[in-house]
Amino acid sequence: MKAQPTGLGLIFVLVCYLLLVQLQGCSSRAISQAEVDRLTQPEPDSVRQRAIRRITLASAYFAQEQMDAAMQETRAALQIDPDFAQAYSLLGLIHQRNNAMDLAQQSFETAIRLTARVSTSGDEIGAVLHNYGWFLCQQGKYSSAQYQFAMAISQPGYRQLGQTWLVNGVCQVRSKQTLQARNSFEKALGFAPNDSTARLELAWLDWQDGNVLEARRMLGDINTSSQATPASLWLGILLARALKLDSEMASLGERLAQRFANSTQAALWLARKFDDK
């Protein structure tokens, strides 16, 4: 049986191995740049591309409610490219979420100034205007918000038309413009026919107009999917009650109480306060 190297013998074996690797490396062919590019992900070759990478990461943190991380990545993007309008737009949303409204307003205004001064695509301009419009809507400045949404929708090449029609409709509901809101939600469904938010909003409008069957049709299968919300389940309960579908109403109520126990709608169900919407 061959003895295994120990102590100094093991060190000698390792040194010999490393020496062999170095010698083989010296005799092998040089790695071409094309092969390096094939095997690795190249770094972005422009300032804007590097900034986009950071703002994409910032957006992911924002979506996960990690505001500190989102702020740091947005700051990093602006250090790379101080003229990046979308970074200032996201910064505005972050300040808004942190309830720093003056800073949010300043960020959005900077973003809009940059879209006018720096060469920016219609898609980017539309995204900035969309975010600013939603900020204004949240402040109760409905006319100004709708103007921003209209400007976003008019941008050539803007790709998020459905989302802008959707939030425009939400803003119109808040400002009691129900006919205009219905039109906006229908426009949104034209871009995304299965959008659960647009369908739910239209179902609520139908319910408020007394169109129970149309509201039920529009609500569809939302409440049996992962897209169910306290609002959709509560509307389903109201519709089932109006149609005297007792077993369906009980099933929806049980689902609401189990999945969203701390919601206002669950409290209404448990108290059987059906007159409250």
N, C-alpha and C positions, 0 to 999 in steps of 0.2 A: 504494500500500500504506500502510495506516495505521500511523504510528509508535507503538512501544510506550513507555509512560512509564518513565523511569529517574530515579534520584536523587530530587530534591525533587518531581519530577512523580509518582513512584510513591507517595511519602508522601501527597501531596495526594489521589490517587485513593483510598487507604485511609481517610483521614480523611473524605472525602465518603461513602464506603460506610458507615462506622460511624455517621455522622450520619444517613444515610438509614434505617438499621436502628432507631436510637433514635426517630426521628420516626414510623416505622411502628408501633413498639411503643407509643408514646403514644396513637396513634389506634385501636389494636386493642382488642377487648373484653377485659374482665378475665377471668382464668382462674378458674373456679368451684372450690370445694373438692371437689365431686363429681368433676370432671374430674381433679384432682390425685390423688384416691383411686383413680380408674380407671387412671391411668397409672403409679402407683407402688405399692410395697408399704408399707402403713402400719406404723408402729412398733407393737409390742404395747402394749395399753392398760392392762396391769396389771403389778404387780410380779412375780407368779408367772409370767406369760407371758414376761416378759423373762428371768427366771431359767431357764425351761425352754429358751429358745433357747441359753443358754450351756451348760447341762448336756447338751443334745443334741450340741453341738459337742465337749464334753468326752468324751462317750461314744464319739464317732467317733475321737478321738485315742487313747482307751483301747484300742479295738479294733485300732488300728494299732500298738500297743505304744509310742506316744509319751507316756510317763508324765509328763514335765515339762510338756508342753502340756496334757495332761488335767488335771493338778493346777492349772495356772493358770486354766483355764476353770472348773473346779469352784470355785475360790476366788472367781472373779468372780461366779458364780451365788450363792454364799453372801453376798457383799457386797451383792448386790441384795436377796436374800431369806434372812435368817439362819435362818428357820424351815422351810426346804425340806428335808424328810426325805430325798427321793431324792438330793439332792446329797450329804448325809452318807453315804448308802448307797454311792454311787459312790466317795466319798472313802475309804471302808473298803476297797473293792476295789483302789483305787490303792495304799493303804498295804500291803495284803496282797501285791500284785504286787512292791512294793519291799521286801518282807520286814520291814516295820515292824509286827509283829503287835500290839504294845500299842496303837499308834495306830489300827490297823484296828479292834481291839475297841472302843476308845473311840468311834470314828466310828459303828460299827453301833449301839452302845448309845444314842448321841445320836439317831440316826435313829429308833429304835424309840420312844424317849421322845417325840419330836416327833409321831409318828403317833398317840399317845394324847392329846397335849395340843392339837394343832392339827387343825382339820377336814381330814380326808384321805380320799380315796376308797378303796374296797375294792381297786381295781386298784393304787393306789400302795402301800397297806399290804402287799399280796401281794408286790409287787416287792421291797420292803425286806426282808421276811421270807425271800424266796427267796435274796437275796444273802447275808443273814446265815447262813442254813442252809448254803449252799455254803462259806462261810468256816469254819464249825464242822466241816463234813465234812473239809475240807482239814487241819484240826488233829487229825483222828482222833476227834473228839467226836461219834460217830455217832448216839447216842440223842438228844442235844440238837439235832443237825442235822435229824433226821427229825421232831422235834417242830415245828421252824420250818417245814419243808416242809408238814406237815399243816395248820399254822395258815394258811399262804399259800393252800393249796388251798381252805380253808374260807371265804375272804373273798368276800363278794358282789361280783360284777362283775369279779373278777380274770380277766384275759384270757390269761395265759401258763401256763395249766394244764398243757399238754403239756410245756413245758420244765421245769416243777417236778416232774412225775412222772418225767421223764427223769433229772434229777440226783438225785432221791430214789433211783431204781434204781441209779445209779452208787454212791451212798453205801452202799446195802444190799449191793451186790457186795463192796465193800471190807470190810464188817463180816460177811461170810460168810453173809448172809441171802439165799440164792439163790432160795428160793421167793417171798419178798416182792419181791425184785428183778425176777423174771419178771413178777409182777403189775404192778409199776410201769411196766416197759417196754411191756407190752401196753396199759396205760392211755395211755401217751405216744403209741403208734401209733394209738390211737383218735382222737386230735386231729390227728396228722400221719402218715398211713399210709405215707408214703415217707421218713420220717426215717431217714437212714442210720445215725446213732449208735444209735438204739433197735434197729434191725434187726441191726446188728453185735453189739450186746450180747446180744440174744436168740440169735443164731447161736452165739456163744461158749458160752452156757449149754447149748444143745443139743449142741454138740460135747463139752463136759465131761460131759454125761449119756450120751454114746455114741449120740446120735441124729444120725448123719452125714447122712442124706438130708434131715431136717428143717432141719439147720444149713445145708446147701447151698441149700435152698429159701429160707430166710430171708435168707441173704446175697444171693441174687438177682444183679442186674447191677451191684452196687456197684463191683466191681473193674474193670469196663469203662467206668466213668464218671469224671468229675472228682472224685467223692467218695471215691475209693479212698485208703486210708491204708496205712502199713506194717502195722498190725494186721490190716486187712481182707485185704490181699494174703497175709499169712502164714497166716491162717486158711484162705484159699482154697487155698493150697499144701498144708496139712495135710489138707484135705478131698479134694483131688484125689489125694493120695498114698494116703489110706485107700480110695478108690474105684478105685485103680490106673489113673488117667487121666494117664498119663505125659506126653503132649504138653501137656496143660493145665497140669500142674504145672510143666513147663519154661517155658512161656510166662509164667505168673504169676511164676516166679522171676526171669526175665529182666526183667520189668517192675519188680519190686521192686528189683532191683539197679541198674537204670538211673534210676528216679525217686527212690528214697530210699536212695542209696548209703551214706549215713552212719548209717543207722538200725540199731538192734540186730537187727531182723528180717532185714535184708539180710545182716548178718554170720552169722546163724544159717543162712540159705539157702546162702551160699557155703561154710560149713563142713559143710553137710548135717546139722546137729544138730536132727533132727526131734523128739527127745524133749523139747526145751526149748520152752515155749510163751510 
